[in-house]
């Protein structure tokens, strides 16, 4: 996000607040500290969406993560850094899957995101989707022993 947030004066403020996990402050800065034009900067919108999700305003945050925002440089890295591990630790698998769906719509060949989404789909007993991701992972990385093992395990679990 640092590279993505370097284009506007408020960006460094958002970056510092995100790094400090000051979610309420990010929300306050966006809601009360920015002009209407500043609120339109994609990088500011991404920071706000992250802060909303981390502040338990999940639906509002996820709905703001549009494909055009996910396509911005640095956004995928920020979503992984500030959201995915938190959501998984908090067992909010469905929200994590929704974010991974957005990431994969932007980069359908992301090995890391395919592997994680497939795992989460398996944890939520959505075996069909999990198997599809494992199969795709093997197509993209045929020498991946872990991918082949995961695929076979999913096939066994789904029966």
KEKE-3310 file (N, C-alpha, C; in steps of 0.2 Angstrom, whole numbers, plus 5000, padded with zeros to 4 digits):
npx = (5004:5011:5018:5007:5000:5007:5004:4996:4994:4986:4988:5000:4997:4986:4993:5002:4993:4986:4997:4999:4988:4977:4962:4949:4954:4958:4945:4939:4947:4945:4931:4929:4939:4943:4941:4928:4933:4945:4941:4938:4950:4957:4966:4964:4951:4953:4960:4951:4941:4947:4949:4936:4932:4940:4936:4924:4914:4910:4902:4900:4913:4917:4909:4914:4925:4929:4931:4939:4946:4953:4962:4971:4988:4997:4986:4982:4992:4990:4978:4980:4989:4983:4970:4967:4974:4970:4956:4955:4961:4952:4942:4933:4929:4921:4920:4934:4935:4927:4935:4946:4940:4939:4952:4957:4949:4955:4968:4969:4979:4986:4995:4997:4984:4975:4978:4976:4962:4956:4959:4952:4939:4938:4938:4926:4918:4915:4917:4917:4921:4933:4940:4940:4949:4960:4963:4965:4977:4986:4986:4993:5004:5012:5022:5020:5020:5014:5002:4996:4995:4985:4975:4971:4968:4957:4948:4946:4940:4928:4920)
npy = (4994:5006:5010:5012:5022:5034:5045:5056:5069:5065:5052:5047:5049:5039:5028:5027:5026:5014:5005:5006:5000:5008:5008:5015:5028:5029:5028:5039:5049:5048:5050:5062:5070:5072:5080:5080:5077:5071:5060:5052:5047:5032:5025:5030:5026:5012:5011:5015:5006:4994:4998:4999:4986:4980:4987:4980:4984:4976:4972:4985:4988:4978:4979:4991:4987:4987:4980:4989:4995:4985:4982:4992:4997:4989:4986:4973:4967:4975:4971:4958:4959:4967:4962:4948:4938:4942:4940:4926:4921:4926:4917:4921:4915:4916:4930:4932:4923:4930:4942:4936:4931:4943:4947:4936:4939:4949:4944:4930:4920:4919:4910:4910:4915:4907:4895:4898:4902:4890:4881:4888:4886:4872:4871:4877:4867:4868:4859:4857:4869:4871:4860:4863:4875:4868:4860:4870:4876:4865:4865:4877:4875:4862:4854:4855:4847:4848:4854:4844:4834:4841:4842:4828:4825:4833:4827:4815:4819:4824:4814)
npz = (5000:5003:4991:4983:4990:4989:4982:4986:4998:5010:5009:5016:5029:5030:5027:5038:5049:5046:5047:5061:5065:5068:5066:5069:5068:5055:5049:5054:5049:5035:5034:5040:5038:5025:5009:4997:4984:4988:4994:4983:4978:4974:4982:4995:4996:4997:5009:5018:5016:5021:5034:5038:5038:5047:5058:5062:5053:5042:5031:5025:5022:5014:5003:4997:4991:4976:4959:4952:4962:4967:4957:4958:4959:4972:4980:4982:4989:5001:5005:5008:5018:5028:5030:5026:5035:5047:5046:5044:5056:5064:5061:5051:5038:5026:5023:5020:5009:5000:4998:4993:4981:4974:4973:4965:4954:4948:4947:4940:4940:4952:4962:4976:4981:4975:4981:4995:4994:4990:5001:5011:5006:5007:5021:5024:5019:5006:4995:4981:4975:4981:4975:4962:4963:4967:4957:4947:4952:4951:4937:4934:4941:4938:4944:4958:4972:4984:4980:4972:4982:4990:4982:4980:4993:4995:4985:4991:5003:4999:4995)
capx = (5000:5015:5019:5000:4998:5012:5002:4992:4996:4983:4990:5005:4993:4983:4998:5004:4987:4986:5003:4998:4982:4972:4956:4945:4957:4957:4938:4938:4951:4941:4924:4928:4946:4945:4936:4924:4938:4950:4938:4938:4956:4957:4970:4960:4945:4955:4962:4945:4937:4951:4948:4929:4932:4944:4932:4918:4909:4912:4898:4901:4920:4918:4905:4918:4931:4926:4936:4944:4951:4958:4967:4976:4995:4998:4980:4982:4997:4987:4972:4983:4993:4979:4964:4966:4977:4965:4949:4956:4962:4945:4937:4928:4931:4916:4923:4941:4934:4925:4941:4950:4937:4940:4959:4958:4946:4960:4974:4967:4984:4989:4996:4995:4977:4971:4980:4972:4955:4955:4960:4946:4933:4938:4937:4919:4915:4913:4922:4917:4925:4940:4943:4942:4955:4966:4964:4968:4983:4990:4987:4997:5011:5012:5027:5019:5019:5009:4996:4994:4992:4979:4969:4969:4964:4950:4944:4944:4935:4922:4915)
capy = (5000:5012:5013:5015:5028:5039:5050:5061:5071:5061:5045:5045:5048:5033:5022:5027:5024:5007:5001:5006:4997:5013:5008:5020:5034:5029:5029:5046:5054:5047:5052:5069:5074:5073:5083:5075:5075:5067:5053:5048:5044:5025:5023:5032:5022:5006:5011:5016:4999:4990:5000:4997:4979:4979:4990:4977:4986:4971:4973:4991:4988:4973:4982:4996:4984:4985:4977:4994:4997:4979:4982:4997:4994:4989:4985:4966:4967:4978:4967:4952:4961:4970:4958:4940:4934:4944:4937:4919:4920:4927:4912:4924:4912:4918:4936:4931:4920:4936:4946:4932:4931:4949:4947:4932:4941:4954:4940:4923:4915:4920:4904:4911:4917:4901:4890:4900:4901:4882:4879:4890:4883:4866:4872:4878:4861:4870:4855:4858:4875:4869:4855:4867:4879:4864:4858:4875:4876:4860:4867:4882:4873:4855:4851:4857:4841:4850:4855:4837:4831:4844:4840:4821:4825:4836:4822:4810:4822:4826:4808)
capz = (5000:5003:4985:4981:4994:4989:4977:4989:5005:5015:5009:5021:5035:5030:5028:5045:5053:5044:5050:5068:5067:5071:5062:5070:5066:5047:5047:5055:5044:5028:5035:5042:5037:5018:5005:4993:4979:4991:4995:4977:4977:4975:4987:5001:4997:4999:5016:5021:5016:5026:5041:5040:5039:5054:5064:5062:5049:5037:5025:5022:5019:5008:4997:4994:4987:4969:4955:4950:4967:4968:4952:4959:4962:4980:4984:4983:4995:5007:5007:5011:5024:5034:5031:5026:5041:5053:5045:5045:5063:5067:5058:5046:5032:5021:5021:5017:5003:4996:4996:4988:4975:4971:4971:4959:4948:4945:4945:4941:4941:4958:4966:4983:4982:4973:4987:5001:4993:4990:5008:5015:5003:5010:5028:5024:5016:4999:4991:4973:4973:4983:4971:4956:4964:4968:4950:4943:4955:4947:4930:4934:4944:4938:4948:4965:4976:4989:4976:4970:4988:4993:4977:4982:5000:4994:4982:4996:5008:4996:4994)
cpx = (5004:5016:5012:4998:5002:5010:4998:4994:4993:4985:4995:5002:4990:4988:5001:4999:4986:4991:5002:4992:4977:4966:4951:4947:4957:4950:4937:4941:4947:4935:4924:4934:4947:4939:4933:4929:4943:4947:4937:4944:4956:4960:4967:4954:4947:4957:4956:4941:4941:4949:4941:4929:4935:4940:4925:4912:4910:4908:4899:4908:4920:4914:4909:4924:4928:4932:4941:4948:4956:4963:4972:4983:4995:4992:4980:4986:4994:4982:4975:4986:4988:4973:4964:4969:4972:4959:4950:4957:4956:4940:4931:4930:4927:4919:4930:4940:4931:4930:4945:4947:4939:4948:4960:4954:4951:4967:4973:4972:4988:4989:4994:4988:4973:4972:4976:4964:4952:4955:4954:4939:4932:4936:4929:4915:4912:4918:4922:4922:4932:4943:4945:4948:4961:4968:4968:4976:4988:4991:4993:5004:5011:5016:5026:5016:5013:5002:4992:4991:4986:4973:4967:4966:4957:4945:4941:4939:4928:4917:4911)
cpy = (5006:5015:5016:5021:5034:5045:5056:5063:5067:5054:5043:5044:5041:5027:5022:5024:5016:5003:5001:5003:5001:5013:5013:5027:5035:5031:5037:5051:5054:5051:5060:5073:5075:5077:5078:5073:5070:5060:5049:5045:5037:5023:5025:5028:5015:5006:5011:5009:4994:4992:4999:4990:4977:4982:4986:4980:4982:4972:4979:4991:4984:4976:4988:4993:4982:4983:4983:4996:4991:4979:4988:4994:4994:4986:4978:4965:4969:4974:4960:4953:4963:4966:4951:4937:4936:4940:4929:4917:4921:4922:4915:4922:4915:4925:4936:4928:4926:4940:4942:4931:4937:4949:4942:4934:4946:4950:4933:4918:4916:4913:4905:4912:4910:4895:4892:4899:4894:4879:4881:4887:4876:4866:4873:4873:4863:4866:4856:4864:4874:4865:4859:4872:4874:4861:4863:4876:4871:4862:4872:4880:4866:4851:4852:4851:4843:4851:4849:4834:4834:4842:4833:4821:4828:4831:4817:4813:4823:4820:4807)
cpz = (5000:4996:4982:4984:4994:4985:4979:4996:5010:5015:5014:5027:5035:5031:5035:5050:5052:5048:5058:5070:5070:5066:5062:5067:5058:5045:5048:5050:5037:5029:5036:5040:5029:5014:5000:4987:4982:4992:4989:4975:4978:4981:4994:5002:4999:5006:5020:5022:5021:5033:5043:5042:5046:5060:5064:5058:5042:5031:5021:5019:5013:5002:4994:4990:4980:4965:4953:4955:4968:4963:4953:4961:4969:4984:4986:4989:5001:5010:5011:5018:5030:5035:5031:5032:5046:5052:5046:5052:5067:5065:5054:5039:5026:5018:5018:5010:4998:4994:4992:4981:4971:4969:4965:4953:4944:4943:4945:4941:4947:4962:4973:4985:4980:4979:4993:5000:4993:4997:5012:5012:5006:5017:5029:5021:5009:4994:4984:4971:4975:4978:4964:4957:4964:4961:4946:4946:4952:4940:4929:4936:4944:4942:4956:4968:4981:4986:4974:4977:4991:4988:4979:4988:4999:4990:4987:5001:5005:4995:5000)
residu = (UNK:UNK:UNK:UNK:UNK:UNK:UNK:UNK:UNK:UNK:UNK:UNK:UNK:UNK:UNK:UNK:UNK:UNK:UNK:UNK:UNK:UNK:UNK:UNK:UNK:UNK:UNK:UNK:UNK:UNK:UNK:UNK:UNK:UNK:UNK:UNK:UNK:UNK:UNK:UNK:UNK:UNK:UNK:UNK:UNK:UNK:UNK:UNK:UNK:UNK:UNK:UNK:UNK:UNK:UNK:UNK:UNK:UNK:UNK:UNK:UNK:UNK:UNK:UNK:UNK:UNK:UNK:UNK:UNK:UNK:UNK:UNK:UNK:UNK:UNK:UNK:UNK:UNK:UNK:UNK:UNK:UNK:UNK:UNK:UNK:UNK:UNK:UNK:UNK:UNK:UNK:UNK:UNK:UNK:UNK:UNK:UNK:UNK:UNK:UNK:UNK:UNK:UNK:UNK:UNK:UNK:UNK:UNK:UNK:UNK:UNK:UNK:UNK:UNK:UNK:UNK:UNK:UNK:UNK:UNK:UNK:UNK:UNK:UNK:UNK:UNK:UNK:UNK:UNK:UNK:UNK:UNK:UNK:UNK:UNK:UNK:UNK:UNK:UNK:UNK:UNK:UNK:UNK:UNK:UNK:UNK:UNK:UNK:UNK:UNK:UNK:UNK:UNK:UNK:UNK:UNK:UNK:UNK:UNK)
# end
